[in-house]
């Protein structure tokens, strides 16, 4: 059984990386949609409905499945003996980053619901600033894994 798990390691890691890339792309794109939605579209009309559809599809078709896959493959990697040294600092900083990224994901879901309900929504400036959150968290996560501090 151990040999099977070890032989699956590169596959699990590959699917984890692909999932992370898809999740991050969506986490970068959705706040940008919110910037344009809040600044140039508003909360009514055909363009508003179009933005709601784009935001919904990005969440449901790409972002949510990518986050779930990232978590599933990540947990599988963490369970493989010898992959993670839980006595080191890096797995814990990575975990904090992942939990914060998941929280940001949830915040984006809440913002989409606010757009759909007709408000209240944040300013375009606020969404621009929030767009930096996944970049900062990504840096923490990647440095944790690569540098292993």
C-alpha positions as CSV (number, residue, x, y, z in Angstrom):
1,X,0.0,0.0,0.0
2,X,2.8,2.4,0.9
3,X,4.4,1.8,-2.5
4,X,1.1,2.7,-4.2
5,X,0.9,5.9,-2.3
6,X,4.5,6.9,-3.1
7,X,3.9,6.1,-6.8
8,X,0.8,8.4,-6.8
9,X,2.8,11.3,-5.2
10,X,3.8,13.0,-8.5
11,X,0.3,12.7,-9.8
12,X,-1.3,14.2,-6.7
13,X,1.3,17.0,-6.7
14,X,0.6,17.8,-10.3
15,X,-3.1,17.9,-9.9
16,X,-2.6,20.0,-6.7
17,X,-0.5,22.6,-8.6
18,X,-3.0,22.7,-11.5
19,X,-5.9,23.3,-9.0
20,X,-3.9,26.0,-7.3
21,X,-3.3,27.8,-10.6
22,X,-7.0,27.7,-11.5
23,X,-8.0,28.9,-8.0
24,X,-5.5,31.7,-8.0
25,X,-6.5,32.9,-11.5
26,X,-10.1,33.2,-10.3
27,X,-9.1,34.9,-7.1
28,X,-7.2,37.5,-9.1
29,X,-10.0,38.0,-11.7
30,X,-13.2,38.2,-9.5
31,X,-12.1,41.3,-7.6
32,X,-11.3,43.0,-10.9
33,X,-14.9,42.2,-12.1
34,X,-16.1,43.8,-8.9
35,X,-14.1,46.9,-9.6
36,X,-15.8,47.4,-13.0
37,X,-19.2,46.3,-11.7
38,X,-19.1,48.9,-8.9
39,X,-17.5,51.7,-10.8
40,X,-19.0,51.5,-14.3
41,X,-22.0,49.2,-14.2
42,X,-23.9,49.9,-11.0
43,X,-26.7,47.8,-9.6
44,X,-29.3,47.7,-12.4
45,X,-29.8,47.1,-16.1
46,X,-28.6,44.6,-18.7
47,X,-24.9,45.1,-18.0
48,X,-25.5,44.5,-14.3
49,X,-27.2,41.2,-15.1
50,X,-24.3,40.3,-17.5
51,X,-21.8,41.0,-14.7
52,X,-23.8,38.9,-12.2
53,X,-23.8,36.0,-14.7
54,X,-20.0,36.3,-15.3
55,X,-19.3,36.5,-11.6
56,X,-21.6,33.6,-10.8
57,X,-20.1,31.4,-13.5
58,X,-16.6,32.2,-12.4
59,X,-17.5,31.3,-8.8
60,X,-19.5,28.1,-9.5
61,X,-17.6,26.7,-12.6
62,X,-14.0,27.6,-11.9
63,X,-13.3,29.1,-8.4
64,X,-15.3,26.7,-6.1
65,X,-14.2,23.5,-7.9
66,X,-10.6,24.7,-8.0
67,X,-10.6,25.5,-4.3
68,X,-12.1,22.1,-3.4
69,X,-9.6,20.3,-5.6
70,X,-6.8,22.3,-4.1
71,X,-7.9,21.3,-0.6
72,X,-8.4,17.6,-1.5
73,X,-5.1,17.2,-3.3
74,X,-3.3,19.2,-0.6
75,X,-4.6,17.1,2.2
76,X,-3.7,14.0,0.2
77,X,-0.1,15.3,-0.1
78,X,0.0,16.2,3.6
79,X,-1.0,12.6,4.5
80,X,1.8,11.0,2.5
81,X,4.4,10.0,5.0
82,X,7.6,12.1,4.8
83,X,6.2,14.9,2.8
84,X,5.4,17.3,5.6
85,X,7.6,17.8,8.7
86,X,4.9,19.0,11.2
87,X,7.7,19.9,13.6
88,X,8.9,22.7,11.3
89,X,7.4,26.2,11.0
90,X,6.7,26.2,7.3
91,X,3.7,23.8,7.3
92,X,2.0,26.0,9.9
93,X,2.6,29.3,8.0
94,X,1.4,27.6,4.8
95,X,-1.7,26.4,6.6
96,X,-2.4,29.9,8.0
97,X,-2.0,31.3,4.4
98,X,-4.4,28.6,3.0
99,X,-7.0,29.3,5.7
100,X,-6.7,33.1,5.0
101,X,-7.0,32.4,1.2
102,X,-10.1,30.3,1.9
103,X,-11.5,33.1,4.0
104,X,-10.9,35.6,1.2
105,X,-12.7,33.2,-1.1
106,X,-15.7,33.3,1.2
107,X,-15.5,37.1,1.4
108,X,-15.7,37.2,-2.4
109,X,-18.7,35.0,-2.4
110,X,-20.4,37.4,0.1
111,X,-19.6,40.3,-2.1
112,X,-21.2,38.6,-5.1
113,X,-24.3,38.1,-3.0
114,X,-24.3,41.8,-2.2
115,X,-24.2,42.7,-5.9
116,X,-27.0,40.3,-6.6
117,X,-29.1,41.6,-3.7
118,X,-28.7,45.2,-4.9
119,X,-26.2,46.3,-2.3
120,X,-24.5,47.5,-0.2
121,X,-21.3,47.1,-2.2
122,X,-17.8,48.4,-1.7
123,X,-16.1,51.1,-3.7
124,X,-13.9,50.2,-6.7
125,X,-10.9,51.4,-4.7
126,X,-11.8,48.9,-1.9
127,X,-12.0,46.1,-4.4
128,X,-8.6,47.2,-6.0
129,X,-7.0,47.0,-2.5
130,X,-8.6,43.6,-1.8
131,X,-7.2,42.4,-5.1
132,X,-3.8,42.4,-3.5
133,X,-4.7,40.0,-0.7
134,X,-4.3,36.8,-2.8
135,X,-0.9,38.0,-4.0
136,X,0.4,38.5,-0.4
137,X,-1.0,35.2,0.7
138,X,0.4,33.4,-2.4
139,X,3.9,34.8,-1.5
140,X,3.5,33.5,2.1
141,X,2.5,30.1,0.9
142,X,5.1,29.7,-1.8
143,X,7.9,31.0,0.4
144,X,6.8,28.6,3.2
145,X,6.9,25.6,0.9
146,X,10.1,26.5,-1.1
147,X,12.3,28.1,1.5
148,X,10.9,25.8,4.3
149,X,11.6,28.3,7.1
